[in-house]
Amino acid sequence: MSGRYSYSYPCYGIESSERFGIRKNVKFANNKEMLPMKYIIFPFIVAISLISCNSHSGHWATLSQVDHIIEEYPDSALKVLERMEPTELSGKEEKAKYALLLSMALDKNFVDRTDFEVLQPAIDYYADNGTPTEKLRLYLYMGKIYRNQGSYALAMESLVKAIAEGEDSDDLRAKARAYYAQSEINYSYLGWDEFVETNKQAANLYKEAGMLDDYAYCLVRIINGYTLNRDPQNALVYIEACKRTLSSVSLDVLTGYYSVKLTYLINWGEEQAILEAIKEYQDAVPPSRVDWPTVANAYLNVKKYHEGLAALTEYENCKDLDKDRRSLILFSLILALTLGSLPTCFLDVLTSLP
């Protein structure tokens, strides 16, 4: 029993066998008649029903522990949850907690659900009974499922609701992820202003939560958004802001930073700045992680055609050509027109098109 519901009934000075209205017309001490039995029994039954619906099994403590480790050890959290037998869970609250934690663990282990089978008990319970944090997480993961389905309008509706319902929550990470997920939908709609703003919201929350890598990656996305929106002044502001984080971020962020910086310079930079950025990029990131099509584009921009061809050769050596054919083919055609010839590997790609 959780002990969450406690009801106390007065005895009114009568014997225990009479406490629940077994005798009719029993007088109180002040000579008023006792309430009819139905007015005493009914709330007692309701109380018992509420307790039985929300009592916790022995799994409750484990679920609480999973909630504490899921951010740092999502793989371990998933293993613990998958070992639980759902039929052994007791009460709607416990089933809702399990469903939400399992949905979170699956998402953090890159298992993208497109149905609500796992999350449904949480939807049924938390929509009316959840705390701000529970509602925030619920609508966040509902939004992610809708996004996985390709239902972007419903996804955005859920993600906006996550922020509204979770306003009083202290889960900064979940709030940041809700804004980040909104930015992904804005990107798919080419809504660059909204894309930038939602990434700014996510960045601020990640920074407040002490998640520097996620904060810096949002800055990378903001740079990209301003570049796509043809706003070089603001793009440069965030290039400088992101640059200050580079000593403490992951390789993924480094790769993204140099790629968007180079794209910015292709549009608005001088030749010397472009060449220096390419060298800086290649010094900071291993060849397998370099965005070679962007490097090739940068070389083409400054008329370094042979260097551009070498960059595409590196790309061919590092990547599966089918993953980004369009970029490779575009640069191949440009180089073919410029140089008058093209290596066999690129000709094979061109001739293999359906």
C-alpha positions in Angstrom: 0.0 0.0 0.0 1.3 3.4 -0.9 -0.4 5.2 2.0 -1.3 8.0 -0.3 -4.9 8.0 0.7 -5.9 8.0 4.4 -9.4 8.3 5.7 -10.4 8.5 9.4 -13.9 8.0 10.6 -15.2 9.1 14.1 -16.6 6.4 16.4 -19.1 8.7 18.0 -18.8 6.8 21.4 -20.5 3.7 20.2 -19.3 0.1 20.3 -17.1 -1.2 17.5 -19.9 -3.4 16.2 -22.0 -0.4 15.6 -19.3 2.0 14.1 -20.4 1.5 10.5 -24.1 2.1 11.0 -25.3 -1.5 11.7 -27.9 -0.1 14.1 -30.3 2.6 12.9 -31.2 5.8 14.7 -28.3 5.7 17.0 -28.0 9.0 18.9 -24.8 11.1 19.0 -23.6 12.5 22.3 -25.5 15.7 21.5 -28.7 13.6 20.8 -28.6 14.1 17.0 -29.3 11.1 14.9 -26.4 9.2 13.3 -26.0 9.5 9.5 -27.6 6.7 7.5 -25.3 3.8 6.8 -24.9 4.6 3.0 -23.3 7.9 3.8 -20.6 6.1 5.9 -20.1 3.0 3.8 -19.8 4.6 0.4 -16.8 6.9 1.1 -15.1 3.9 2.8 -15.6 1.8 -0.3 -14.3 4.6 -2.5 -11.2 5.0 -0.3 -10.5 1.3 -0.6 -10.9 1.4 -4.3 -8.6 4.3 -4.7 -5.9 2.6 -2.6 -6.2 -0.7 -4.5 -6.0 1.2 -7.9 -2.8 3.1 -6.9 -1.0 0.7 -4.6 2.5 -0.2 -5.5 4.2 -3.5 -6.1 7.7 -4.4 -5.2 8.8 -3.0 -8.6 8.0 0.6 -7.5 11.4 1.1 -5.8 13.2 -0.3 -8.9 11.3 2.1 -11.2 12.3 5.0 -9.0 16.0 3.9 -9.2 15.7 3.6 -13.0 14.3 7.1 -13.1 17.5 8.3 -11.4 20.0 6.5 -13.7 18.2 6.7 -17.1 20.0 9.9 -18.2 23.5 8.6 -17.5 23.0 4.9 -18.2 20.1 4.5 -20.7 21.3 1.0 -21.8 21.3 -0.3 -18.3 17.9 1.3 -17.6 16.4 -0.4 -20.7 17.8 -3.8 -19.6 16.2 -3.4 -16.1 12.9 -2.4 -17.5 12.8 -5.2 -20.1 13.4 -7.8 -17.4 10.3 -6.6 -15.5 7.1 -8.5 -16.1 4.3 -5.9 -16.8 1.6 -8.1 -15.4 3.3 -7.9 -12.0 2.8 -4.1 -11.9 0.2 -2.9 -9.5 -2.1 0.1 -10.0 -2.5 2.7 -12.8 0.2 5.0 -11.4 2.9 2.3 -11.4 1.9 1.1 -14.9 2.1 4.7 -16.1 5.5 5.2 -14.6 6.8 2.0 -16.2 5.4 2.9 -19.6 6.9 6.4 -19.6 10.3 5.2 -18.4 10.3 2.4 -21.0 9.4 4.9 -23.8 12.3 7.1 -22.6 14.8 4.3 -22.5 13.8 3.0 -25.9 14.3 6.5 -27.4 17.6 7.0 -25.6 18.8 3.7 -27.1 17.8 4.9 -30.6 14.7 2.7 -30.9 12.2 4.9 -32.7 8.6 3.9 -32.0 5.9 4.8 -34.5 3.0 3.5 -32.3 1.6 4.3 -28.8 1.5 0.7 -27.6 4.2 1.2 -25.0 3.3 4.7 -23.9 -0.5 4.3 -23.8 -0.8 3.6 -20.0 1.1 6.8 -19.3 -1.2 8.7 -21.6 -4.2 7.3 -19.9 -3.0 8.2 -16.4 -0.7 11.3 -16.6 -3.0 13.4 -18.9 -5.2 13.9 -15.9 -3.1 13.0 -12.9 0.5 13.8 -13.7 2.9 16.3 -12.1 4.3 19.0 -14.3 7.4 16.9 -14.9 5.4 13.8 -15.8 3.2 15.8 -18.2 6.3 17.4 -19.8 7.9 14.1 -20.4 4.6 12.5 -21.6 3.9 15.1 -24.3 7.6 15.2 -25.3 7.5 11.5 -26.1 4.1 11.7 -27.7 5.6 14.4 -30.0 8.5 12.2 -30.8 6.3 9.3 -31.8 4.1 11.5 -34.0 7.3 12.8 -35.6 8.5 9.3 -36.3 5.2 8.7 -38.0 5.6 11.7 -40.1 2.7 13.5 -38.5 4.5 16.8 -38.0 1.4 18.9 -37.2 0.4 16.5 -34.3 4.0 16.3 -33.2 4.4 20.1 -33.0 1.1 20.3 -31.1 2.3 17.8 -28.5 5.7 19.4 -28.2 4.2 22.8 -27.6 1.9 21.3 -25.0 4.9 19.7 -23.3 6.4 23.1 -22.7 3.0 24.6 -21.5 2.1 21.7 -19.2 5.7 21.4 -17.9 6.2 25.1 -17.1 6.6 24.4 -13.4 8.9 21.4 -13.9 12.5 21.5 -13.0 13.5 19.0 -15.7 15.6 21.3 -17.8 16.8 18.5 -20.1 13.3 17.5 -21.1 12.3 21.1 -21.7 15.4 21.5 -23.9 14.6 18.4 -25.8 11.1 19.5 -26.5 12.4 22.8 -28.0 15.0 20.8 -29.9 12.4 18.5 -31.3 10.4 21.5 -32.4 13.4 22.8 -34.2 13.7 19.6 -36.2 10.1 20.0 -37.4 10.8 23.7 -38.3 13.8 22.6 -40.3 11.6 20.1 -42.3 9.2 23.0 -43.1 12.1 25.3 -44.0 11.0 27.7 -41.3 14.4 29.2 -40.6 13.2 31.9 -38.2 11.4 29.4 -36.0 14.3 26.9 -36.4 16.7 29.5 -35.0 14.4 30.5 -32.2 13.6 27.0 -30.9 17.3 26.1 -31.0 18.1 29.2 -29.0 15.5 28.1 -26.4 17.0 24.6 -26.3 20.6 26.0 -26.1 19.7 28.2 -23.1 18.2 25.3 -21.2 21.0 22.9 -22.1 23.5 25.5 -20.8 21.5 26.0 -17.6 21.5 22.2 -17.1 25.2 22.0 -17.5 25.0 20.1 -20.8 27.8 21.9 -22.7 28.0 19.5 -25.7 24.3 19.8 -26.4 24.4 23.5 -25.8 27.3 23.9 -28.4 25.5 21.6 -30.9 22.5 23.9 -30.7 24.8 26.9 -31.5 26.0 24.9 -34.5 22.4 24.6 -35.7 21.8 28.3 -35.1 24.7 29.2 -37.3 23.3 26.9 -40.0 19.9 28.5 -39.6 21.2 32.0 -39.9 23.3 31.0 -43.0 20.3 29.4 -44.7 18.3 32.5 -43.9 21.0 34.7 -45.5 21.8 36.5 -42.2 25.7 36.7 -42.1 25.8 39.2 -39.2 24.0 36.9 -36.7 25.7 33.8 -38.1 29.1 35.3 -37.3 27.9 36.2 -33.7 27.2 32.5 -33.1 30.3 31.3 -34.8 32.3 33.3 -32.2 30.1 32.0 -29.4 30.5 28.4 -30.5 34.3 28.8 -31.0 34.6 29.5 -27.2 33.3 26.0 -26.4 35.5 24.0 -28.8 38.1 22.9 -26.2 35.4 21.0 -24.2 33.1 19.5 -26.8 32.8 16.2 -28.6 34.0 15.3 -32.1 30.5 15.5 -33.4 30.2 19.1 -32.4 33.7 19.9 -33.8 32.7 18.3 -37.1 29.5 20.3 -37.2 31.1 23.6 -36.2 33.8 23.5 -38.9 31.3 22.4 -41.5 28.9 25.3 -40.9 31.7 27.8 -40.5 33.1 26.7 -43.9 29.6 27.1 -45.4 29.4 30.6 -44.0 32.8 31.5 -45.5 31.8 30.0 -48.9 29.0 32.5 -48.9 30.6 35.6 -47.4 34.3 34.9 -46.8 37.5 35.9 -48.5 39.8 33.4 -50.2 42.4 33.4 -47.5 39.9 32.9 -44.8 38.4 29.9 -46.7 41.8 28.2 -47.1 42.7 28.8 -43.5 39.4 27.4 -42.4 39.9 24.2 -44.5 43.3 23.7 -42.9 42.0 24.3 -39.5 39.1 21.8 -40.2 41.5 19.1 -41.4 43.8 19.6 -38.4 41.0 19.3 -35.9 39.0 16.4 -37.3 40.0 13.0 -38.6 39.5 12.4 -42.3 36.6 9.9 -41.8 34.6 12.7 -40.1 35.3 15.6 -42.4 32.4 16.9 -44.5 34.3 16.4 -47.8 31.6 17.7 -50.2 31.6 21.0 -48.3 35.4 21.1 -48.4 35.2 20.4 -52.2 32.7 23.2 -52.6 35.0 25.6 -50.7 37.9 24.7 -53.0 35.7 25.2 -56.1 34.6 28.6 -54.7 38.2 29.8 -54.7 39.0 28.0 -58.0 41.2 25.3 -56.5 39.8 22.6 -58.8 42.5 19.9 -58.3 42.2 20.3 -54.5 38.5 20.0 -54.9 38.9 16.8 -56.8 41.2 15.5 -54.1 38.6 16.3 -51.5 36.0 14.3 -53.4 38.4 11.4 -53.6 38.8 11.5 -49.8 35.0 11.4 -49.7 34.8 8.4 -52.0 37.3 6.6 -49.7 35.4 7.5 -46.5 31.8 7.3 -47.3 29.1 5.1 -48.8 28.4 6.9 -52.1 24.8 6.0 -52.1 24.2 8.1 -48.9 24.9 11.4 -50.6 24.9 10.8 -54.3 23.4 14.2 -55.2 26.3 16.2 -53.7 28.9 13.9 -55.2 27.3 14.0 -58.6 26.9 17.8 -58.6 30.6 18.4 -57.7 31.7 15.7 -60.2 29.9 17.4 -63.0 31.4 20.8 -62.1 34.9 19.3 -62.0 34.4 17.4 -65.2 33.4 20.6 -67.0 36.4 22.5 -65.4 39.1 19.9 -65.7 37.9 18.1 -68.9 38.2 14.7 -67.3 37.0 12.7 -64.3 38.4 9.7 -62.4 36.7 6.3 -63.2 35.2 6.0 -59.7 33.1 9.1 -60.2 32.1 8.1 -63.8 30.9 4.8 -62.3 28.5 6.7 -60.0 27.2 8.8 -62.8 26.6 5.8 -65.1 24.9 3.8 -62.4 22.0 6.1 -62.0 18.6 4.5 -62.8 
